C-alpha cells in the first residue's frame, strides 16, 4: 500500500469525476493540533521504545524469547518514528503532501518511506504472532518448548525477511512524478500489470497476510493460553508461595500481551480499511478519501508506537523497575549538579 496515492491526480480518468467534493484547506488551528499530535507521538515513541530496549538488555531475567520479541516490536516502532513520522510532520508544517526535493533523492524518499512503514507494520504483526506462539508453547507445552532451545535470532531474522519480501512490490510501484511544479508520490503498477486490478489484489492480499491471519492466530492461541492459565491446578503445590508468585507473574504478562495485541488491531484497522476503500470503491479511488479521515486513520496507527511502551510500564513490574533503575542515575546527577551550583553561588556571595 502506498501511503499517499496521488494516482487520482495524475491519471487521465480524474477529469471525468467532476462531482468529487472539494477538499477544504487546513486552518492554522488544525495544522497546529496535528503538528502537536505528531510531535508528542514522536517524543513518546523515541523515548519509550529506546527505554524498553535498554531495560531488556540490562535485565538478565528478561533475556528470553518473549522479551526479545518485544524488543523487536520496539525496533519496528522506532523505524516508523524515525523514517515515516517526520514525513507526515513535514506535510503538516508545509501544508502540502508534495515531496520537498525532486531527482534521485525524491525518488528514494517516495520508495523507501512507504516501503519502510509497511515493512515495520508487517514485522510488528508477525512479532505479535510469534510471541503468542512462544507463550502457547511455554504454558501449554512447557517441556516441548524447553527441548526446542531456539535463539531469538532464528525467530527475528525470518520475521524481517518475510516482511521485506511481502512488501517488496512497493519498491516498484511507489513512484514520483512532477505535477504543476511540485513532486508527488503515487502508486502505479503499469506497465508491469494493470494498475487498478493489481492494486486491489495486492491490498486484499496484504490485509489478509499482514493483519487478519496473524491476529486470528494470536487470538486463538491466547484464548487457549488463558483457558489453561486460569484453570490450571498443580496438585499439592498450588498454595506454595513460589508457585503462586510465578502463576500471578505469568497472568500479568499474559494480560499485557493481550492488551498489546488488541491495541495494535484497533490502531491499525482504520489504516487498512482506508486503503481497501480506496482500491475497491470507484468514488474513493478517484476522489480521495476525505483528508481529515485519512489523517486520523494514519495517525492512529502511528500513535500505537507511542502507546506500546506506556502499556509495558503500566502493567509489567519488571519494566517499571527497569525504568526506575535507568532514571535514578539521571535524577541523582541532576540533584548533585543543582546542589553543587547552589554551594558555589553561596561561596561566591560570601566572598
C-alpha positions as CSV (number, residue, x, y, z in Angstrom):
1,X,0.0,0.0,0.0
2,X,1.3,3.4,-0.9
3,X,1.0,5.9,1.9
4,X,-0.2,8.9,-0.3
5,X,-1.6,7.7,-3.5
6,X,-1.8,10.6,-5.9
7,X,-2.6,8.4,-8.9
8,X,-6.1,10.0,-8.9
9,X,-4.5,13.4,-9.7
10,X,-2.1,12.0,-12.2
11,X,-4.4,9.6,-14.1
12,X,-6.4,10.7,-17.1
13,X,-9.6,9.3,-15.5
14,X,-9.6,12.0,-12.9
15,X,-11.0,14.6,-15.3
16,X,-14.2,12.6,-15.7
17,X,-15.1,12.7,-12.0
18,X,-16.4,16.2,-11.8
19,X,-18.6,15.5,-8.7
20,X,-15.7,15.0,-6.4
21,X,-16.1,17.1,-3.2
22,X,-13.7,20.0,-2.9
23,X,-11.1,19.5,-0.1
24,X,-11.0,22.4,2.2
25,X,-7.6,23.9,3.1
26,X,-6.2,23.4,6.5
27,X,-6.8,26.1,9.0
28,X,-3.9,27.3,11.2
29,X,-5.6,25.8,14.2
30,X,-5.9,22.4,12.6
31,X,-2.3,22.4,11.5
32,X,-1.2,23.3,15.0
33,X,-3.2,20.5,16.5
34,X,-2.0,17.9,14.0
35,X,1.6,19.0,14.3
36,X,1.4,18.9,18.1
37,X,-0.1,15.4,18.0
38,X,2.8,14.1,15.9
39,X,5.4,15.8,18.0
40,X,4.0,14.2,21.1
41,X,3.8,10.8,19.5
42,X,7.4,11.0,18.2
43,X,8.8,12.0,21.6
44,X,6.9,9.3,23.5
45,X,7.8,6.7,20.9
46,X,11.5,7.6,20.7
47,X,11.9,7.8,24.4
48,X,9.7,4.9,25.4
49,X,10.9,2.3,22.9
50,X,14.6,3.2,23.5
51,X,14.0,2.7,27.2
52,X,12.3,-0.7,26.6
53,X,15.4,-1.9,24.6
54,X,17.8,-0.7,27.3
55,X,15.7,-2.4,30.1
56,X,15.7,-5.8,28.3
57,X,19.4,-5.5,27.5
58,X,20.4,-4.8,31.1
59,X,18.0,-7.2,32.9
60,X,19.2,-10.8,32.7
61,X,15.9,-12.2,33.9
62,X,14.2,-10.7,30.8
63,X,16.6,-12.2,28.3
64,X,14.2,-14.7,26.9
65,X,12.4,-15.0,23.6
66,X,9.2,-13.2,24.6
67,X,11.0,-10.1,25.7
68,X,13.4,-10.2,22.8
69,X,10.4,-10.2,20.5
70,X,9.0,-7.2,22.5
71,X,12.4,-5.5,21.7
72,X,11.8,-6.4,18.0
73,X,8.5,-4.6,18.2
74,X,10.2,-1.6,19.8
75,X,12.7,-1.6,16.9
76,X,9.9,-1.7,14.3
77,X,8.1,1.2,16.2
78,X,11.3,3.2,16.2
79,X,11.7,2.7,12.4
80,X,8.2,4.1,11.9
81,X,9.0,7.0,14.2
82,X,12.3,7.9,12.5
83,X,11.5,7.2,8.9
84,X,7.8,8.0,8.4
85,X,6.6,10.3,11.2
86,X,8.9,13.1,10.1
87,X,7.4,12.8,6.6
88,X,3.9,13.2,8.0
89,X,5.1,16.1,10.2
90,X,6.6,17.8,7.1
91,X,3.2,17.6,5.4
92,X,1.6,19.4,8.3
93,X,4.3,22.0,8.5
94,X,4.3,22.8,4.8
95,X,0.6,22.2,4.3
96,X,1.4,20.2,1.2
97,X,1.8,16.5,0.5
98,X,4.5,17.2,-2.1
99,X,8.0,15.8,-1.7
100,X,10.4,18.6,-0.7
101,X,13.0,17.6,-3.2
102,X,13.0,16.0,-6.7
103,X,15.5,14.0,-8.6
104,X,17.1,10.8,-7.2
105,X,16.7,11.8,-3.6
106,X,12.9,12.4,-4.1
107,X,12.5,9.0,-5.8
108,X,14.3,7.3,-2.9
109,X,12.1,9.1,-0.4
110,X,9.0,8.0,-2.3
111,X,10.0,4.4,-2.4
112,X,11.6,4.0,1.0
113,X,9.2,5.9,3.2
114,X,6.2,3.9,2.3
115,X,8.1,0.6,2.0
116,X,9.8,1.0,5.4
117,X,6.5,1.8,7.1
118,X,4.7,-1.3,5.7
119,X,7.8,-3.5,6.5
120,X,7.6,-2.2,10.1
121,X,3.9,-2.8,10.4
122,X,4.2,-6.3,8.9
123,X,7.2,-7.1,11.2
124,X,5.2,-5.9,14.2
125,X,2.2,-8.1,13.5
126,X,4.3,-11.2,12.8
127,X,6.2,-10.5,16.0
128,X,2.9,-10.4,17.9
129,X,2.0,-13.8,16.3
130,X,5.5,-15.1,17.3
131,X,5.0,-14.0,20.9
132,X,1.7,-15.8,21.0
133,X,3.2,-19.0,19.7
134,X,6.1,-18.7,22.2
135,X,3.6,-18.1,25.1
136,X,1.4,-21.0,23.9
137,X,4.4,-23.4,24.0
138,X,5.5,-22.1,27.4
139,X,2.1,-22.5,29.0
140,X,0.6,-25.5,27.2
141,X,3.7,-27.5,26.2
142,X,6.4,-26.3,28.6
143,X,8.6,-29.5,28.2
144,X,8.5,-29.4,24.4
145,X,9.3,-25.7,24.4
146,X,12.4,-26.4,26.6
147,X,13.7,-29.1,24.2
148,X,13.5,-26.7,21.2
149,X,16.3,-24.5,22.6
150,X,16.0,-21.9,19.9
151,X,17.6,-18.5,19.9
152,X,15.9,-15.2,19.3
153,X,17.8,-14.5,16.1
154,X,16.3,-17.7,14.5
155,X,12.9,-16.1,15.0
156,X,13.6,-12.4,14.5
157,X,15.5,-12.8,11.2
158,X,12.7,-14.7,9.4
159,X,10.2,-12.2,10.6
160,X,12.1,-9.3,8.9
161,X,12.9,-11.3,5.8
162,X,9.2,-12.3,5.3
163,X,8.1,-8.7,5.9
164,X,10.6,-7.3,3.4
165,X,9.6,-9.9,0.8
166,X,5.8,-9.3,1.2
167,X,6.2,-5.5,0.9
168,X,8.8,-5.6,-1.9
169,X,6.3,-4.8,-4.7
170,X,6.1,-1.3,-3.1
171,X,9.7,-0.7,-4.2
172,X,8.5,-0.9,-7.8
173,X,5.0,0.7,-7.7
174,X,5.8,3.7,-5.5
175,X,6.9,6.4,-8.0
176,X,7.4,10.1,-8.1
177,X,6.0,12.5,-10.7
178,X,6.0,16.2,-11.2
179,X,2.6,17.9,-11.2
180,X,2.2,21.7,-11.5
181,X,5.7,22.4,-10.4
182,X,5.6,20.1,-7.3
183,X,6.7,16.5,-6.9
184,X,4.2,13.9,-5.7
185,X,4.4,10.2,-4.7
186,X,1.9,7.9,-6.2
187,X,1.2,4.2,-6.7
188,X,1.5,2.9,-10.3
189,X,1.6,-0.8,-11.3
190,X,1.6,-0.1,-15.0
191,X,3.3,-1.3,-17.3
192,X,4.0,-4.4,-15.3
193,X,0.3,-5.2,-14.7
194,X,-3.0,-3.3,-14.9
195,X,-2.9,-0.8,-12.1
196,X,-6.4,-0.9,-10.7
197,X,-6.7,-4.7,-10.6
198,X,-3.2,-5.3,-9.3
199,X,-3.7,-2.6,-6.6
200,X,-6.9,-4.3,-5.4
201,X,-5.3,-7.8,-5.3
202,X,-2.2,-6.7,-3.5
203,X,-4.2,-4.6,-1.0
204,X,-6.5,-7.5,-0.2
205,X,-3.6,-10.0,0.0
206,X,-1.6,-7.7,2.3
207,X,-4.7,-7.1,4.5
208,X,-5.1,-10.9,4.8
209,X,-1.5,-11.9,5.3
210,X,-0.3,-8.9,7.4
211,X,-3.4,-8.3,9.5
212,X,-6.2,-10.8,9.5
213,X,-4.3,-14.1,9.6
214,X,-1.6,-13.2,12.3
215,X,-4.2,-11.6,14.6
216,X,-6.6,-14.6,14.3
217,X,-3.7,-16.9,15.1
218,X,-2.8,-14.8,18.1
219,X,-6.4,-14.6,19.3
220,X,-6.9,-18.4,19.1
221,X,-3.6,-19.1,20.9
222,X,-4.2,-16.5,23.6
223,X,-7.7,-18.0,24.2
224,X,-6.1,-21.4,24.7
225,X,-3.4,-19.9,27.0
226,X,-6.0,-18.0,29.1
227,X,-8.1,-21.1,29.5
228,X,-5.1,-23.2,30.5
229,X,-3.6,-20.5,32.9
230,X,-6.8,-19.7,34.7
231,X,-7.9,-23.3,35.1
232,X,-4.5,-24.9,35.9
233,X,-4.3,-26.6,39.3
234,X,-1.0,-28.2,40.5
235,X,-1.9,-31.0,43.0
236,X,-0.4,-30.3,46.4
237,X,1.6,-27.2,45.3
238,X,-1.0,-24.5,44.5
239,X,-0.6,-23.0,47.9
240,X,3.2,-22.7,47.8
241,X,4.4,-19.0,47.7
242,X,6.8,-19.6,44.8
243,X,4.1,-21.4,42.7
244,X,1.6,-18.6,43.4
245,X,4.2,-15.9,42.5
246,X,5.0,-17.4,39.1
247,X,1.3,-18.0,38.4
248,X,0.5,-14.4,39.1
249,X,3.5,-13.2,37.1
250,X,2.5,-15.2,34.1
251,X,-1.0,-14.0,34.2
252,X,0.1,-10.4,34.3
253,X,2.4,-11.0,31.4
254,X,-0.5,-12.6,29.5
255,X,-2.8,-9.6,30.2
256,X,-0.1,-7.2,29.0
257,X,0.4,-9.2,25.7
258,X,-3.4,-9.4,25.1
259,X,-3.7,-5.7,25.6
260,X,-0.8,-5.0,23.2
261,X,-2.5,-7.2,20.5
262,X,-5.9,-5.6,20.9
263,X,-4.4,-2.1,20.7
264,X,-2.4,-3.0,17.6
265,X,-5.5,-4.4,16.0
266,X,-7.6,-1.3,16.9
267,X,-5.0,1.3,15.9
268,X,-4.0,-0.2,12.5
269,X,-7.5,-1.3,11.4
270,X,-8.5,2.1,10.1
271,X,-5.3,2.3,8.1
272,X,-6.2,-1.0,6.3
273,X,-9.8,-0.1,5.9
274,X,-8.9,3.2,4.2
275,X,-6.8,1.5,1.5
276,X,-9.4,-1.2,1.0
277,X,-12.0,1.5,0.4
278,X,-9.6,3.4,-1.9
279,X,-9.0,0.4,-4.2
280,X,-12.4,-1.3,-4.1
281,X,-14.6,1.8,-4.4
282,X,-14.5,3.9,-7.6
283,X,-15.5,7.1,-5.7
284,X,-12.7,6.9,-3.3
285,X,-10.2,5.7,-5.9
286,X,-10.6,8.9,-8.0
287,X,-11.9,11.4,-5.4
288,X,-9.7,10.8,-2.4
289,X,-10.6,9.5,1.0
290,X,-11.6,12.7,2.9
291,X,-8.4,14.3,4.1
292,X,-9.3,14.5,7.8
293,X,-10.3,10.8,7.9
294,X,-7.1,9.9,6.1
295,X,-5.0,11.9,8.6
296,X,-6.5,10.5,11.8
297,X,-6.6,6.9,10.5
298,X,-2.9,7.0,9.7
299,X,-2.1,8.8,13.0
300,X,-4.0,6.2,15.0
301,X,-1.5,3.6,13.6
302,X,1.5,5.8,14.3
303,X,0.2,6.6,17.8
304,X,0.4,2.8,18.5
305,X,4.2,3.2,18.5
306,X,4.0,5.6,21.4
307,X,1.3,3.7,23.3
308,X,3.1,0.3,23.5
309,X,5.8,1.4,25.9
310,X,3.2,3.0,28.1
311,X,1.4,-0.3,28.3
312,X,4.6,-2.1,29.2
313,X,5.3,0.3,32.0
314,X,1.7,0.3,33.3
315,X,1.2,-3.4,33.5
316,X,4.6,-5.2,33.8
317,X,6.5,-4.7,37.1
318,X,9.9,-5.5,35.6
319,X,9.6,-2.7,33.1
320,X,8.6,-0.2,35.8
321,X,11.6,-1.4,37.9
322,X,13.9,-1.2,35.0
323,X,12.7,2.3,34.2
324,X,13.3,3.4,37.7
325,X,16.8,2.0,37.7
326,X,17.6,3.8,34.4
327,X,16.2,7.1,35.5
328,X,17.7,7.0,39.1
329,X,21.3,7.9,37.9
330,X,19.9,10.8,35.8
331,X,17.9,12.1,38.7
332,X,20.9,11.8,41.1
333,X,23.1,13.6,38.6
334,X,20.7,16.5,38.3
335,X,20.3,16.7,42.1
336,X,24.0,16.7,42.7
337,X,24.5,19.3,39.9
338,X,21.9,21.5,41.5
339,X,23.4,21.2,45.0
340,X,26.9,21.9,43.6
341,X,25.7,25.0,41.8
342,X,23.9,26.3,44.9
343,X,27.0,25.8,47.1
344,X,29.1,27.6,44.5
345,X,26.7,30.5,44.5
346,X,26.7,30.7,48.3
347,X,30.5,30.6,48.3
348,X,30.8,33.4,45.7
349,X,28.2,35.5,47.6
350,X,30.0,35.1,50.9
351,X,33.3,36.2,49.2
